Amino acid sequence: MTHAHYLDACFLGPYAENDALLEKLVVEFLRDHVYWRRNFHPEDPPAIATHAAQHPEYQAFEARLRRELHQLSASLKRSVPFHSPRYMGHMVSDLLIPGLAAQILTLPYNPNNVSEESAPVTVDMEVKVGLQLARMLGYPDDPERPDCAFGHLTSGGTVANYQALRLALSLKAFPVALRAAKVPGLAVLQDDWEAFNLAPAAAIDLLLKWQHWLSAEPIAQRRRWQARVQAERLEQLGLIDFFAAHSQLRLPKVLAPITAHYSWSKGLKLLGLGRAQLELLPENRMRLDVAALEQTLDDYRRDRQPVLMAVAVLGTTEYGTVDPVDGVVDARDRSSANGLGFCVHVDGAWGGYLATLFRNPDGSLRSRDEVAAEFSTFPATEVHSAFAALGRTDSVTVDPHKLGYLPFGSGAFICRDNRAMSLLTEEADYVFSDPKASSYMSRFRGLGQFIPEGSKSGASAAAVYVTHRVLPLDSEHFGRLQAQTVQCAEAFHAAAQNFAAQMADYAWINVPFPPDSNLVCLAINPRNNTDLSTANAFVRQLYQALRCDSALPVQVKEYFASMTTLRPDALGAAEMRRILIELGLDPATIGGDSDDRLVILRHTLMNPFAIDRHNQLSYIDGYFEYLARQIRVLLPEHGR
Ligand SMILES: Cc1ncc(COP(=O)(O)O)c(C=O)c1O
């Protein structure tokens, strides 16, 4: 495993080893902020008297403040120790100092990224973060290009996924509105079905034609046509009236793999399309089954059922598996050519930053062999093809607060072609303004026009921007961090196999499927047990030792993992059977009155110090030793 020493300065560290660095930065830039305030109008005298601190009320206030802060600080000691390499539970780890320092530095300026008026500096940074992420994904990232990508930050992956749905619906419904408004020269679409099922690129093309046509009209006519089209838009009419006006059309479906995060269900409810429009597709070894997608598309075309979007997941929440993005975009292209167009969105909330492993500093794609050079099996050919196809998708979600190692409150939505975004603006004047009339940066400085939120943190944007500047999003910088997570997952996988052999007298253990990225699951069944419920009860008991328990001080816990399940409806009956049989479980014991799923342990390998090279220490080995102790205690009869 290669080790870059500059990574030593990246994190606060498990022992807060870099406290001096962070403290120095925080104090230095807090002072800097103080001078900024004082130098704004130095002629203004201090509004708070210099002797105010001697007043009893001031002192009483300070005493109360201190007491509450002490209490807060004391109770926060019960927080989950995400920073520790002993923590392998959920998708969170230590924080990157560049982001932490930039966020703390920016907080007292309190920029509001709703628009440049309240955030003249950090709005620009947020738009540039969108370009940084676009480059990582293989989207056009030159703002001089008319079709340059655009991205913005959100509170997290849930809202980014929601934004993807919002944009896809707008793009889908707009050609129908244009047709209904009978705009001269644009009425080339045969019927509503054709208008509603254009490929995303064709819908953007039509939008541009409309903007071009409109800009050539005299001002009075322009306003009239604007109002006329606006009156036909789904955003104006609402779902009920829009679909009543276009009886040929049905609510469109969203196709997502069965492992998709529950934010997709939330998003469909929020849009008013309803959970019933979310169609969950089967998987093949926990990756979306492209044949099933193709079959569904064929059926839908026959039944005249429109599709809003197909979702591919880049690093599933439960298993870290990577869907065949390439297969999904191929399916979209084929389907669009046959008259059933839709958007492809990649939910890379978890795995998005792994794309840095696949990018050279010059922005070009690395070959599979180049990427594979520092790993034992990563990336599988399918995984490389999935990352290589990102540039062909329509939009992506990436969470800086997950594998970006930044504080919570940072997700990102990126779309491949910025021009579609004009459909989301609130002001009709903005909606149809000629994109050529203003520069890319100036157009997007009114961020609040485009995003689901209103006021939002400029400090988060500064954190992400500075981090991406210090650690550019390629294999030689940010990618080094991601490489460590994958190497740790490979080490964990190898250790799990040794562990299974070593514990065979006590339990039958396996890794249900080799990890695609950096999440590794472990299935455990007490030896000679054939009953699924008994195995599940045992793993739940083990999990008690591995979960965070708010009633106990965290220090009594040795290691943290999380728990998930494997279900036949997600895995497929044959795959489920294989896993149960490998564990010595009788497949006949699944379902019925007993458990309908297999409970397993789940490990997120993202802590940069899980393998501590400085002390020649592996917390992964430590974890397995701990697990072995727990199993021996729970199954004493097997050891005799
Ligand atoms: C694949 C995926 N999508 C979306 C989300 C939602 O992200 P957030 O919790 O940041 O809203 C998650 C969170 O775990 C996820 O794993």
The ligand as a MOL file (V3000), in Angstrom:
LIG
                    3D

  0  0  0     0  0            999 V3000
M  V30 BEGIN CTAB
M  V30 COUNTS 16 16 0 0 0
M  V30 BEGIN ATOM
M  V30 1 C -27.2500 5.8930 -2.3820 0
M  V30 2 C -27.7920 6.9770 -1.4750 0
M  V30 3 N -28.5930 7.9180 -1.9820 0
M  V30 4 C -29.0910 8.9160 -1.2260 0
M  V30 5 C -28.7830 8.9940 0.1150 0
M  V30 6 C -29.3750 10.1100 0.9370 0
M  V30 7 O -28.3890 10.9960 1.3130 0
M  V30 8 P -28.5750 12.0210 2.5360 0
M  V30 9 O -28.7040 11.1830 3.7630 0
M  V30 10 O -27.3410 12.8270 2.4710 0
M  V30 11 O -29.8000 12.8240 2.2870 0
M  V30 12 C -27.9570 8.0260 0.7060 0
M  V30 13 C -27.6310 8.0640 2.1270 0
M  V30 14 O -27.1080 7.1490 2.7090 0
M  V30 15 C -27.4390 6.9910 -0.1200 0
M  V30 16 O -26.6220 6.0390 0.3550 0
M  V30 END ATOM
M  V30 BEGIN BOND
M  V30 1 1 1 2
M  V30 2 1 2 3
M  V30 3 2 2 15
M  V30 4 2 3 4
M  V30 5 1 4 5
M  V30 6 1 5 6
M  V30 7 2 5 12
M  V30 8 1 6 7
M  V30 9 1 7 8
M  V30 10 2 8 9
M  V30 11 1 8 10
M  V30 12 1 8 11
M  V30 13 1 12 13
M  V30 14 1 12 15
M  V30 15 2 13 14
M  V30 16 1 15 16
M  V30 END BOND
M  V30 END CTAB
M  END
